[in-house]
Amino acid sequence: MIKFPLYGLLLTLLFSCNKKYVSDVNVVKKPNVLIILADQWRAQATGYAGDPNIQTPNLDSLAAMSVNFKNAVSGMPVCTPFRGSLLTGQRPLTSGVFMNDVQLDTAAVTLGKVFSNEGYNTGVIGKWHLDGRGRSQFIPPSRRQGFQFWKANECTHNYNHSPYFDNNNPTRKFWEGYDTFEQTNEAVSYLDRNKTSNQPFLLMLSWGTPHEPYDTAPESYKKRFNYKDIKLRKNVPDSIKERVQKDLAGYYSHIAAIDDMIGNLIKTLRKNNQLDNTIIVFTSDHGDLLGSHGTFKKQQPYNESIRVPMLYHIPERFKIKTGDRNAIMNSEDIMPTLLGLCNIKIPKTVEGINYRSYLEGKEKNVGDETLITCVQPFGQWNRVKHHAREYRGLVTQKYTYVRDLKGPWLLFDNENDPFQLINLVDNSNFAKIRKQLDQRLLDRLKATKDEFLPGMTYIKKWNYPVDETETVPYKG
């Protein structure tokens, strides 16, 4: 029989061990993940990237404590295809999500499902654009791809009368005022609610801005930008100068508003002692041409369209150095990289690259080049009205090489010609380089089982309905 003093000593020792165990568990708690997603924000339009027209102090502060994938691209620079790759780690032809307003298969293996299965609280706030059943329709839990908390809507660009659905309530509600502010406030509330939870969280905050319409930001932000003072990129023709300046003034007003919201998010994470255990990814689904090369919006293979900001804030305990990285991260690489950082097994369905070893400095021969794709041009860049073309391209750390269905189309030396003013595809001095890039592109297409067929072939395969411009029509 154990005498009381010895029994008490044993209890004390056991309590101390348990206390230490609990403390250790807290130290190694799985990291939270916050994905901050903007819509149509090109990589060039930030303070830290050197844009002379905009100051982004809060984003610059985030960049200073993050890894900056300065060569990141949106592999298929359109909203829905990017989001499909983000959620599945797959390329558009694999998932079938290669046009706007189509549905991601509800049986897909997604970020939301994987993180939920690992015990994470998961949530989406803002724009979804993966349901394909109408842009203002209720999306039931069975079509939310594993995300639990839900204050979202399929798609809208009316930022001052923006609808959303509150979790399982099928009644449409509207954010009060400018939705970028209201959605951020909801995200702040989500962070506050989860600060004492024993479960980590995965939250995707998805803004509709700075996508057009450009002139709808709050007046206080619009007043900061006089369009006549806007400096244009060298590849914008003089004939459209005034229109582009006016568009950019509005574009930057949205960005300035977003920058303040990024500051609110970081402030909240600091206040809640969550910043040191939260991976933050800031990116955009594609860029915006805004007059570069005499054209607008996205889809096309130029840098203003395909290049996106890509910041990874990674807690210090990972011992990953901050600063610029040259590797070309693509859309499908985000999911496996997040899973790798969180020590979660990467599903076999994933096609992207897990960059954790690269970030840790253990692997260097990765991210030298990546694919860009346009399966079927549509919408504002369709074949019927704008003579658009399907393409496949290879982006390296120096070159952009693109071929269409007829053969080689574009070759740019991005180091010596950052504005892509000179197409070298027929330049005899670059014939050897073109041949090498063409073979590497063809090898990549073969490895990914991409036959590079006309776009309508894939539309028929997936049975997507299209209108006279070969675009999937969207409903309200």
DRENDO-1510 file (C-alpha; in Angstrom, 1 decimal, always signed):
<recs>
REC; n; res; u; v; w
REC; 1; MET; +0.0; +0.0; +0.0 .
REC; 2; ILE; +1.3; +3.4; -1.0 .
REC; 3; LYS; +1.6; +5.9; +1.8 .
REC; 4; PHE; +0.1; +9.3; +1.3 .
REC; 5; PRO; +3.3; +11.4; +1.1 .
REC; 6; LEU; +4.7; +9.1; -1.6 .
REC; 7; TYR; +1.3; +9.0; -3.4 .
REC; 8; GLY; +1.2; +12.8; -3.4 .
REC; 9; LEU; +4.7; +13.0; -4.8 .
REC; 10; LEU; +3.7; +10.7; -7.6 .
REC; 11; LEU; +0.7; +12.8; -8.4 .
REC; 12; THR; +2.8; +15.9; -8.4 .
REC; 13; LEU; +5.3; +14.3; -10.8 .
REC; 14; LEU; +2.5; +13.0; -13.1 .
REC; 15; PHE; +0.9; +16.5; -13.2 .
REC; 16; SER; +4.2; +18.1; -14.0 .
REC; 17; CYS; +4.8; +15.6; -16.8 .
REC; 18; ASN; +1.3; +16.2; -18.2 .
REC; 19; LYS; +1.7; +20.0; -17.9 .
REC; 20; LYS; +5.0; +19.7; -19.9 .
REC; 21; TYR; +3.3; +17.5; -22.4 .
REC; 22; VAL; +0.5; +19.9; -22.9 .
REC; 23; SER; +2.9; +22.7; -23.3 .
REC; 24; ASP; +4.9; +20.8; -25.9 .
REC; 25; VAL; +1.7; +20.0; -27.8 .
REC; 26; ASN; +0.9; +23.7; -27.9 .
REC; 27; VAL; +4.4; +24.5; -29.3 .
REC; 28; VAL; +4.0; +22.0; -32.2 .
REC; 29; LYS; +0.4; +22.8; -32.9 .
REC; 30; LYS; -0.3; +22.6; -36.6 .
REC; 31; PRO; -0.1; +26.0; -38.3 .
REC; 32; ASN; -3.1; +27.9; -39.2 .
REC; 33; VAL; -3.4; +28.9; -42.9 .
REC; 34; LEU; -4.8; +32.1; -44.2 .
REC; 35; ILE; -5.2; +32.4; -48.0 .
REC; 36; ILE; -5.8; +36.0; -49.1 .
REC; 37; LEU; -7.0; +36.1; -52.7 .
REC; 38; ALA; -7.5; +39.1; -54.8 .
REC; 39; ASP; -9.1; +39.1; -58.3 .
REC; 40; GLN; -7.2; +40.4; -61.3 .
REC; 41; TRP; -4.2; +42.0; -59.4 .
REC; 42; ARG; -1.2; +41.9; -61.6 .
REC; 43; ALA; +2.2; +41.3; -60.0 .
REC; 44; GLN; +3.6; +44.7; -61.2 .
REC; 45; ALA; +1.1; +46.7; -59.2 .
REC; 46; THR; +2.6; +46.8; -55.7 .
REC; 47; GLY; +4.9; +49.1; -53.9 .
REC; 48; TYR; +7.4; +46.3; -53.2 .
REC; 49; ALA; +7.5; +45.5; -56.9 .
REC; 50; GLY; +8.3; +49.1; -57.8 .
REC; 51; ASP; +5.1; +50.4; -59.3 .
REC; 52; PRO; +5.5; +54.2; -59.3 .
REC; 53; ASN; +1.8; +54.9; -59.0 .
REC; 54; ILE; +0.9; +53.1; -55.8 .
REC; 55; GLN; +2.0; +52.8; -52.2 .
REC; 56; THR; +1.1; +49.6; -50.5 .
REC; 57; PRO; +2.7; +50.0; -47.0 .
REC; 58; ASN; +0.8; +47.1; -45.4 .
REC; 59; LEU; +1.5; +44.7; -48.2 .
REC; 60; ASP; +5.1; +45.8; -48.3 .
REC; 61; SER; +5.4; +45.0; -44.6 .
REC; 62; LEU; +3.9; +41.6; -45.2 .
REC; 63; ALA; +6.3; +41.1; -48.1 .
REC; 64; ALA; +9.2; +42.0; -45.8 .
REC; 65; MET; +8.5; +39.1; -43.5 .
REC; 66; SER; +7.5; +36.7; -46.3 .
REC; 67; VAL; +9.0; +34.6; -49.1 .
REC; 68; ASN; +8.3; +36.4; -52.4 .
REC; 69; PHE; +7.9; +34.2; -55.4 .
REC; 70; LYS; +8.7; +37.0; -57.8 .
REC; 71; ASN; +8.2; +35.0; -60.9 .
REC; 72; ALA; +4.9; +33.4; -60.0 .
REC; 73; VAL; +2.3; +32.8; -62.7 .
REC; 74; SER; -1.3; +32.0; -63.1 .
REC; 75; GLY; -1.0; +28.9; -65.3 .
REC; 76; MET; -4.3; +29.6; -67.0 .
REC; 77; PRO; -5.0; +33.3; -66.3 .
REC; 78; VAL; -8.8; +33.2; -65.7 .
REC; 79; CYS; -10.8; +33.2; -62.5 .
REC; 80; THR; -12.4; +29.8; -62.4 .
REC; 81; PRO; -9.5; +27.8; -63.8 .
REC; 82; PHE; -7.1; +29.4; -61.3 .
REC; 83; ARG; -9.4; +28.6; -58.4 .
REC; 84; GLY; -9.8; +25.0; -59.7 .
REC; 85; SER; -6.0; +24.6; -59.6 .
REC; 86; LEU; -5.7; +26.3; -56.2 .
REC; 87; LEU; -8.2; +23.9; -54.7 .
REC; 88; THR; -7.1; +20.7; -56.3 .
REC; 89; GLY; -3.4; +21.1; -57.2 .
REC; 90; GLN; -4.3; +20.0; -60.7 .
REC; 91; ARG; -3.9; +21.6; -64.1 .
REC; 92; PRO; -7.1; +22.8; -65.9 .
REC; 93; LEU; -7.3; +20.0; -68.4 .
REC; 94; THR; -7.1; +17.4; -65.6 .
REC; 95; SER; -10.0; +18.8; -63.6 .
REC; 96; GLY; -11.9; +20.0; -66.6 .
REC; 97; VAL; -12.1; +23.5; -65.1 .
REC; 98; PHE; -10.6; +25.4; -68.1 .
REC; 99; MET; -13.4; +28.1; -68.5 .
REC; 100; ASN; -15.3; +30.5; -66.3 .
REC; 101; ASP; -18.7; +29.5; -64.9 .
REC; 102; VAL; -18.2; +25.7; -65.0 .
REC; 103; GLN; -18.5; +23.5; -61.9 .
REC; 104; LEU; -15.6; +21.8; -60.1 .
REC; 105; ASP; -16.5; +18.2; -59.6 .
REC; 106; THR; -17.9; +17.7; -56.1 .
REC; 107; ALA; -15.9; +14.4; -55.9 .
REC; 108; ALA; -12.7; +16.3; -56.4 .
REC; 109; VAL; -10.0; +16.0; -53.7 .
REC; 110; THR; -9.6; +19.6; -52.5 .
REC; 111; LEU; -7.9; +21.8; -50.0 .
REC; 112; GLY; -11.1; +22.1; -48.0 .
REC; 113; LYS; -11.6; +18.4; -47.7 .
REC; 114; VAL; -8.0; +17.5; -46.9 .
REC; 115; PHE; -7.6; +20.1; -44.2 .
REC; 116; SER; -11.0; +19.3; -42.7 .
REC; 117; ASN; -10.0; +15.6; -42.5 .
REC; 118; GLU; -6.9; +16.7; -40.7 .
REC; 119; GLY; -9.0; +18.4; -38.0 .
REC; 120; TYR; -8.9; +22.0; -39.3 .
REC; 121; ASN; -11.7; +24.5; -39.0 .
REC; 122; THR; -12.2; +25.6; -42.6 .
REC; 123; GLY; -13.9; +28.6; -44.0 .
REC; 124; VAL; -14.5; +30.7; -47.1 .
REC; 125; ILE; -15.5; +34.4; -47.1 .
REC; 126; GLY; -16.2; +36.3; -50.3 .
REC; 127; LYS; -16.0; +35.1; -54.0 .
REC; 128; TRP; -16.2; +31.4; -54.8 .
REC; 129; HIS; -16.7; +31.1; -58.6 .
REC; 130; LEU; -16.4; +27.3; -58.8 .
REC; 131; ASP; -20.0; +26.2; -58.7 .
REC; 132; GLY; -21.2; +26.9; -62.2 .
REC; 133; ARG; -24.9; +27.0; -61.3 .
REC; 134; GLY; -25.5; +30.8; -61.5 .
REC; 135; ARG; -23.6; +33.7; -60.1 .
REC; 136; SER; -26.0; +34.6; -57.4 .
REC; 137; GLN; -27.4; +31.2; -56.4 .
REC; 138; PHE; -27.3; +29.5; -53.1 .
REC; 139; ILE; -24.5; +26.9; -52.9 .
REC; 140; PRO; -25.4; +24.0; -50.5 .
REC; 141; PRO; -22.8; +22.4; -48.2 .
REC; 142; SER; -22.5; +19.4; -50.6 .
REC; 143; ARG; -21.0; +21.7; -53.2 .
REC; 144; ARG; -18.6; +23.6; -51.0 .
REC; 145; GLN; -15.7; +21.3; -51.5 .
REC; 146; GLY; -15.1; +20.6; -47.8 .
REC; 147; PHE; -15.3; +24.2; -46.4 .
REC; 148; GLN; -17.4; +24.4; -43.3 .
REC; 149; PHE; -17.8; +28.1; -42.4 .
REC; 150; TRP; -19.4; +29.9; -45.3 .
REC; 151; LYS; -20.1; +33.6; -46.0 .
REC; 152; ALA; -19.7; +33.6; -49.7 .
REC; 153; ASN; -21.3; +34.0; -53.2 .
REC; 154; GLU; -20.4; +32.5; -56.5 .
REC; 155; CYS; -19.5; +35.8; -58.3 .
REC; 156; THR; -20.4; +39.4; -58.4 .
REC; 157; HIS; -18.6; +42.6; -59.5 .
REC; 158; ASN; -21.1; +45.0; -57.8 .
REC; 159; TYR; -18.8; +45.7; -54.9 .
REC; 160; ASN; -21.3; +48.1; -53.2 .
REC; 161; HIS; -24.3; +45.9; -53.4 .
REC; 162; SER; -22.7; +42.5; -53.1 .
REC; 163; PRO; -24.7; +39.4; -52.2 .
REC; 164; TYR; -23.7; +36.5; -50.0 .
REC; 165; PHE; -25.1; +33.5; -48.2 .
REC; 166; ASP; -24.7; +33.0; -44.5 .
REC; 167; ASN; -23.7; +29.4; -44.0 .
REC; 168; ASN; -26.8; +27.2; -44.5 .
REC; 169; ASN; -29.3; +29.9; -44.8 .
REC; 170; PRO; -30.6; +29.9; -48.4 .
REC; 171; THR; -31.8; +33.5; -48.1 .
REC; 172; ARG; -29.6; +35.9; -50.1 .
REC; 173; LYS; -28.1; +38.6; -48.0 .
REC; 174; PHE; -26.1; +41.7; -49.0 .
REC; 175; TRP; -22.9; +43.1; -47.5 .
REC; 176; GLU; -23.4; +46.6; -46.2 .
REC; 177; GLY; -21.3; +49.0; -48.2 .
REC; 178; TYR; -18.1; +48.2; -49.9 .
REC; 179; ASP; -17.7; +44.5; -49.8 .
REC; 180; THR; -13.9; +44.4; -49.5 .
REC; 181; PHE; -14.3; +46.1; -46.1 .
REC; 182; GLU; -17.2; +44.0; -44.9 .
REC; 183; GLN; -15.6; +40.7; -46.0 .
REC; 184; THR; -12.4; +41.7; -44.2 .
REC; 185; ASN; -14.4; +42.5; -41.1 .
REC; 186; GLU; -16.0; +39.1; -41.2 .
REC; 187; ALA; -12.5; +37.5; -41.6 .
REC; 188; VAL; -11.3; +39.5; -38.5 .
REC; 189; SER; -14.3; +38.1; -36.6 .
REC; 190; TYR; -13.4; +34.6; -37.7 .
REC; 191; LEU; -9.8; +35.0; -36.5 .
REC; 192; ASP; -11.1; +36.3; -33.2 .
REC; 193; ARG; -13.4; +33.4; -32.7 .
REC; 194; ASN; -10.6; +30.9; -33.4 .
REC; 195; LYS; -7.9; +32.4; -31.3 .
REC; 196; THR; -8.6; +30.1; -28.3 .
REC; 197; SER; -9.6; +27.0; -30.4 .
REC; 198; ASN; -7.6; +23.9; -30.0 .
REC; 199; GLN; -8.1; +23.3; -33.7 .
REC; 200; PRO; -6.1; +25.1; -36.4 .
REC; 201; PHE; -7.9; +26.9; -39.1 .
REC; 202; LEU; -7.8; +27.2; -42.9 .
REC; 203; LEU; -9.5; +30.4; -44.0 .
REC; 204; MET; -9.8; +31.6; -47.6 .
REC; 205; LEU; -10.6; +35.3; -47.9 .
REC; 206; SER; -11.5; +36.0; -51.5 .
REC; 207; TRP; -12.1; +39.6; -52.6 .
REC; 208; GLY; -13.6; +40.6; -55.9 .
REC; 209; THR; -11.4; +43.7; -56.2 .
REC; 210; PRO; -9.4; +45.1; -57.9 .
REC; 211; HIS; -11.2; +43.5; -60.9 .
REC; 212; GLU; -13.2; +46.0; -62.9 .
REC; 213; PRO; -15.4; +48.1; -62.6 .
REC; 214; TYR; -12.5; +50.2; -61.6 .
REC; 215; ASP; -14.4; +53.3; -60.5 .
REC; 216; THR; -16.4; +51.8; -57.6 .
REC; 217; ALA; -14.0; +52.1; -54.7 .
REC; 218; PRO; -14.9; +54.4; -51.8 .
REC; 219; GLU; -14.5; +58.1; -52.6 .
REC; 220; SER; -11.8; +58.7; -50.1 .
REC; 221; TYR; -9.6; +56.2; -52.0 .
REC; 222; LYS; -10.6; +57.4; -55.4 .
REC; 223; LYS; -9.5; +61.0; -54.5 .
REC; 224; ARG; -6.0; +59.8; -53.9 .
REC; 225; PHE; -5.4; +59.2; -57.6 .
REC; 226; ASN; -5.6; +61.8; -60.4 .
REC; 227; TYR; -5.6; +59.9; -63.6 .
REC; 228; LYS; -3.5; +62.6; -65.4 .
REC; 229; ASP; -0.6; +61.7; -63.0 .
REC; 230; ILE; -0.7; +58.0; -63.7 .
REC; 231; LYS; +2.5; +56.8; -65.4 .
REC; 232; LEU; +1.9; +54.1; -68.0 .
REC; 233; ARG; +3.9; +51.0; -68.8 .
REC; 234; LYS; +6.1; +51.3; -71.9 .
REC; 235; ASN; +4.0; +48.8; -73.8 .
REC; 236; VAL; +0.7; +50.8; -73.7 .
REC; 237; PRO; +0.0; +52.5; -77.1 .
REC; 238; ASP; -0.4; +56.3; -77.1 .
REC; 239; SER; -3.8; +55.9; -78.8 .
REC; 240; ILE; -5.4; +54.5; -75.6 .
REC; 241; LYS; -3.4; +56.5; -73.1 .
REC; 242; GLU; -6.3; +58.5; -71.5 .
REC; 243; ARG; -8.6; +55.5; -71.2 .
REC; 244; VAL; -5.9; +53.4; -69.5 .
REC; 245; GLN; -4.9; +56.2; -67.1 .
REC; 246; LYS; -8.6; +56.5; -66.0 .
REC; 247; ASP; -8.9; +52.8; -65.6 .
REC; 248; LEU; -5.6; +52.6; -63.6 .
REC; 249; ALA; -6.7; +55.4; -61.3 .
REC; 250; GLY; -9.7; +53.3; -60.3 .
REC; 251; TYR; -7.7; +50.1; -60.2 .
REC; 252; TYR; -5.2; +51.7; -57.8 .
REC; 253; SER; -8.0; +53.0; -55.6 .
REC; 254; HIS; -9.2; +49.5; -55.1 .
REC; 255; ILE; -5.7; +48.3; -54.3 .
REC; 256; ALA; -5.2; +51.1; -51.8 .
REC; 257; ALA; -8.4; +50.0; -50.0 .
REC; 258; ILE; -7.2; +46.4; -50.0 .
REC; 259; ASP; -3.9; +47.4; -48.6 .
REC; 260; ASP; -5.6; +48.9; -45.6 .
REC; 261; MET; -7.5; +45.7; -45.1 .
REC; 262; ILE; -4.3; +43.6; -45.2 .
REC; 263; GLY; -3.1; +45.9; -42.4 .
REC; 264; ASN; -6.2; +45.1; -40.4 .
REC; 265; LEU; -5.7; +41.3; -40.9 .
REC; 266; ILE; -2.1; +41.4; -39.8 .
REC; 267; LYS; -3.0; +43.6; -36.8 .
REC; 268; THR; -5.6; +41.1; -35.7 .
REC; 269; LEU; -3.3; +38.2; -36.0 .
REC; 270; ARG; -0.7; +40.0; -33.9 .
REC; 271; LYS; -3.3; +41.0; -31.3 .
REC; 272; ASN; -4.5; +37.4; -31.0 .
REC; 273; ASN; -1.0; +35.9; -30.9 .
REC; 274; GLN; -1.8; +34.0; -34.0 .
REC; 275; LEU; +0.8; +35.5; -36.4 .
REC; 276; ASP; +3.6; +33.3; -35.2 .
REC; 277; ASN; +1.6; +30.2; -36.0 .
REC; 278; THR; -0.1; +31.2; -39.2 .
REC; 279; ILE; +1.0; +30.6; -42.8 .
REC; 280; ILE; -0.3; +33.5; -44.9 .
REC; 281; VAL; -0.5; +33.2; -48.7 .
REC; 282; PHE; -1.3; +36.4; -50.6 .
REC; 283; THR; -1.9; +36.0; -54.3 .
REC; 284; SER; -4.3; +36.7; -57.2 .
REC; 285; ASP; -6.1; +34.5; -59.7 .
REC; 286; HIS; -4.5; +36.4; -62.6 .
REC; 287; GLY; -3.3; +39.7; -63.7 .
REC; 288; ASP; -4.8; +42.6; -65.8 .
REC; 289; LEU; -3.4; +43.9; -69.1 .
REC; 290; LEU; -4.9; +47.3; -68.6 .
REC; 291; GLY; -3.8; +48.5; -72.0 .
REC; 292; SER; -0.5; +46.8; -72.3 .
REC; 293; HIS; +0.1; +45.5; -75.8 .
REC; 294; GLY; -3.1; +47.5; -76.7 .
REC; 295; THR; -5.4; +45.0; -75.0 .
REC; 296; PHE; -7.3; +44.5; -71.8 .
REC; 297; LYS; -8.1; +42.2; -68.9 .
REC; 298; LYS; -6.6; +38.6; -68.9 .
REC; 299; GLN; -6.3; +35.2; -70.7 .
REC; 300; GLN; -3.4; +36.3; -73.0 .
REC; 301; PRO; +0.2; +35.1; -72.4 .
REC; 302; TYR; +1.7; +38.5; -71.7 .
REC; 303; ASN; +3.3; +39.2; -68.3 .
REC; 304; GLU; +0.7; +41.7; -67.2 .
REC; 305; SER; -1.9; +38.9; -67.6 .
REC; 306; ILE; +0.0; +35.8; -66.3 .
REC; 307; ARG; +2.2; +37.3; -63.5 .
REC; 308; VAL; +0.7; +37.4; -60.1 .
REC; 309; PRO; +1.9; +38.4; -56.6 .
REC; 310; MET; +2.8; +35.4; -54.5 .
REC; 311; LEU; +3.8; +35.9; -50.9 .
REC; 312; TYR; +4.2; +33.2; -48.3 .
REC; 313; HIS; +4.5; +34.3; -44.7 .
REC; 314; ILE; +5.9; +31.3; -42.9 .
REC; 315; PRO; +6.2; +31.3; -39.1 .
REC; 316; GLU; +9.8; +31.6; -37.8 .
REC; 317; ARG; +9.8; +28.1; -36.3 .
REC; 318; PHE; +10.1; +26.7; -39.8 .
REC; 319; LYS; +13.5; +28.4; -40.1 .
REC; 320; ILE; +12.8; +29.5; -43.7 .
REC; 321; LYS; +14.5; +32.6; -44.9 .
REC; 322; THR; +12.4; +35.5; -46.1 .
REC; 323; GLY; +13.1; +37.3; -49.3 .
REC; 324; ASP; +12.8; +36.8; -53.1 .
REC; 325; ARG; +12.8; +33.4; -54.8 .
REC; 326; ASN; +13.4; +32.9; -58.5 .
REC; 327; ALA; +11.4; +29.6; -58.8 .
REC; 328; ILE; +8.3; +29.9; -60.9 .
REC; 329; MET; +5.4; +28.9; -58.7 .
REC; 330; ASN; +2.3; +28.0; -60.7 .
REC; 331; SER; -1.3; +27.8; -59.6 .
REC; 332; GLU; -1.3; +24.0; -59.0 .
REC; 333; ASP; +1.8; +24.3; -56.8 .
REC; 334; ILE; +0.0; +26.2; -54.0 .
REC; 335; MET; -2.0; +23.2; -52.6 .
REC; 336; PRO; +1.0; +20.8; -52.3 .
REC; 337; THR; +3.2; +23.4; -50.9 .
REC; 338; LEU; +0.7; +24.3; -48.1 .
REC; 339; LEU; +0.2; +20.6; -47.4 .
REC; 340; GLY; +3.9; +20.1; -47.2 .
REC; 341; LEU; +4.4; +23.0; -44.8 .
REC; 342; CYS; +1.6; +21.6; -42.6 .
REC; 343; ASN; +3.1; +18.0; -42.7 .
REC; 344; ILE; -0.1; +16.7; -44.3 .
REC; 345; LYS; +0.2; +13.8; -46.8 .
REC; 346; ILE; -0.2; +15.1; -50.4 .
REC; 347; PRO; -3.0; +13.2; -52.3 .
REC; 348; LYS; -2.0; +11.3; -55.4 .
REC; 349; THR; -4.4; +13.4; -57.4 .
REC; 350; VAL; -2.2; +16.4; -57.0 .
REC; 351; GLU; +0.0; +17.4; -60.0 .
REC; 352; GLY; +1.7; +20.5; -58.6 .
REC; 353; ILE; +5.1; +20.9; -56.9 .
REC; 354; ASN; +5.6; +20.8; -53.1 .
REC; 355; TYR; +8.1; +23.7; -52.6 .
REC; 356; ARG; +8.9; +23.0; -49.0 .
REC; 357; SER; +12.3; +21.5; -49.6 .
REC; 358; TYR; +13.1; +24.3; -52.0 .
REC; 359; LEU; +12.1; +26.9; -49.4 .
REC; 360; GLU; +14.3; +25.1; -46.8 .
REC; 361; GLY; +17.2; +25.3; -49.2 .
REC; 362; LYS; +17.5; +21.5; -49.6 .
REC; 363; GLU; +16.4; +21.4; -53.2 .
REC; 364; LYS; +17.6; +23.9; -55.8 .
REC; 365; ASN; +16.8; +22.3; -59.2 .
REC; 366; VAL; +13.1; +23.0; -59.2 .
REC; 367; GLY; +10.9; +25.8; -60.6 .
REC; 368; ASP; +13.1; +26.6; -63.5 .
REC; 369; GLU; +10.2; +26.6; -65.9 .
REC; 370; THR; +6.4; +26.1; -66.0 .
REC; 371; LEU; +3.5; +25.8; -68.4 .
REC; 372; ILE; +0.9; +28.4; -69.3 .
REC; 373; THR; -2.3; +27.4; -71.1 .
REC; 374; CYS; -5.3; +28.7; -72.9 .
REC; 375; VAL; -7.5; +25.7; -73.7 .
REC; 376; GLN; -10.4; +27.8; -75.1 .
REC; 377; PRO; -10.4; +31.6; -75.5 .
REC; 378; PHE; -13.7; +33.1; -74.5 .
REC; 379; GLY; -15.5; +36.1; -73.1 .
REC; 380; GLN; -13.7; +39.4; -73.6 .
REC; 381; TRP; -10.9; +37.5; -75.5 .
REC; 382; ASN; -12.9; +35.2; -77.8 .
REC; 383; ARG; -12.0; +33.9; -81.3 .
REC; 384; VAL; -15.2; +35.1; -82.9 .
REC; 385; LYS; -14.8; +38.8; -82.1 .
REC; 386; HIS; -11.2; +39.2; -81.1 .
REC; 387; HIS; -9.3; +36.7; -83.2 .
REC; 388; ALA; -8.1; +35.0; -80.1 .
REC; 389; ARG; -6.2; +31.7; -80.2 .
REC; 390; GLU; -5.6; +28.6; -78.1 .
REC; 391; TYR; -2.0; +28.4; -76.9 .
REC; 392; ARG; +0.5; +26.5; -74.8 .
REC; 393; GLY; +3.5; +28.2; -73.5 .
REC; 394; LEU; +6.7; +27.7; -71.5 .
REC; 395; VAL; +7.8; +30.4; -69.0 .
REC; 396; THR; +11.3; +30.2; -67.7 .
REC; 397; GLN; +13.2; +32.5; -65.4 .
REC; 398; LYS; +14.4; +34.3; -68.6 .
REC; 399; TYR; +12.1; +33.6; -71.5 .
REC; 400; THR; +8.4; +33.4; -72.4 .
REC; 401; TYR; +7.8; +31.0; -75.3 .
REC; 402; VAL; +4.3; +30.4; -76.8 .
REC; 403; ARG; +3.0; +28.4; -79.6 .
REC; 404; ASP; -0.6; +28.3; -81.0 .
REC; 405; LEU; -2.2; +25.6; -83.0 .
REC; 406; LYS; -0.3; +26.7; -86.2 .
REC; 407; GLY; +3.1; +26.7; -84.5 .
REC; 408; PRO; +5.5; +29.1; -82.8 .
REC; 409; TRP; +3.8; +32.4; -81.9 .
REC; 410; LEU; +5.8; +34.4; -79.3 .
REC; 411; LEU; +9.3; +34.5; -77.9 .
REC; 412; PHE; +10.3; +37.2; -75.4 .
REC; 413; ASP; +13.5; +37.7; -73.5 .
REC; 414; ASN; +12.1; +39.0; -70.2 .
REC; 415; GLU; +15.4; +40.0; -68.7 .
REC; 416; ASN; +16.4; +42.3; -71.5 .
REC; 417; ASP; +12.9; +43.2; -72.6 .
REC; 418; PRO; +10.7; +43.3; -69.5 .
REC; 419; PHE; +7.9; +45.0; -71.3 .
REC; 420; GLN; +7.9; +42.3; -74.0 .
REC; 421; LEU; +8.1; +44.8; -76.8 .
REC; 422; ILE; +10.1; +42.7; -79.2 .
REC; 423; ASN; +8.8; +39.3; -80.4 .
REC; 424; LEU; +11.9; +37.2; -81.2 .
REC; 425; VAL; +10.1; +34.2; -82.6 .
REC; 426; ASP; +11.3; +34.9; -86.2 .
REC; 427; ASN; +14.7; +36.4; -85.2 .
REC; 428; SER; +17.4; +34.2; -86.7 .
REC; 429; ASN; +19.8; +35.0; -83.8 .
REC; 430; PHE; +17.4; +33.3; -81.5 .
REC; 431; ALA; +16.6; +30.3; -83.7 .
REC; 432; LYS; +18.6; +27.9; -81.5 .
REC; 433; ILE; +17.0; +29.1; -78.4 .
REC; 434; ARG; +13.5; +28.9; -80.0 .
REC; 435; LYS; +14.2; +25.3; -81.0 .
REC; 436; GLN; +15.3; +24.4; -77.5 .
REC; 437; LEU; +12.3; +26.0; -75.9 .
REC; 438; ASP; +9.9; +24.5; -78.4 .
REC; 439; GLN; +11.3; +21.0; -77.7 .
REC; 440; ARG; +11.1; +21.5; -73.9 .
REC; 441; LEU; +7.5; +22.7; -74.3 .
REC; 442; LEU; +6.5; +19.7; -76.4 .
REC; 443; ASP; +8.2; +17.4; -73.9 .
REC; 444; ARG; +6.2; +19.0; -71.1 .
REC; 445; LEU; +3.0; +18.7; -73.0 .
REC; 446; LYS; +3.7; +15.0; -73.6 .
REC; 447; ALA; +4.5; +14.4; -70.0 .
REC; 448; THR; +1.3; +16.0; -68.9 .
REC; 449; LYS; -0.7; +14.2; -71.6 .
REC; 450; ASP; -1.8; +17.4; -73.2 .
REC; 451; GLU; -2.5; +16.7; -76.9 .
REC; 452; PHE; -3.1; +20.5; -77.6 .
REC; 453; LEU; -6.2; +20.1; -79.6 .
REC; 454; PRO; -8.7; +22.8; -80.7 .
REC; 455; GLY; -10.6; +24.2; -77.8 .
REC; 456; MET; -14.0; +23.1; -79.0 .
REC; 457; THR; -12.7; +19.5; -78.7 .
REC; 458; TYR; -12.5; +19.9; -75.0 .
REC; 459; ILE; -15.8; +21.7; -74.7 .
REC; 460; LYS; -17.5; +18.8; -76.4 .
REC; 461; LYS; -15.6; +16.3; -74.2 .
REC; 462; TRP; -16.8; +18.0; -71.0 .
REC; 463; ASN; -20.2; +18.8; -72.5 .
REC; 464; TYR; -20.1; +22.5; -71.7 .
REC; 465; PRO; -22.8; +24.7; -73.3 .
REC; 466; VAL; -21.5; +27.7; -75.1 .
REC; 467; ASP; -23.0; +30.7; -76.9 .
REC; 468; GLU; -22.2; +32.2; -80.3 .
REC; 469; THR; -18.8; +33.5; -79.0 .
REC; 470; GLU; -17.9; +30.0; -77.7 .
REC; 471; THR; -18.3; +31.2; -74.1 .
REC; 472; VAL; -20.1; +29.4; -71.3 .
REC; 473; PRO; -23.0; +31.8; -70.6 .
REC; 474; TYR; -23.5; +32.7; -67.0 .
REC; 475; LYS; -26.8; +33.2; -65.2 .
REC; 476; GLY; -27.6; +35.7; -62.5 .
</recs>
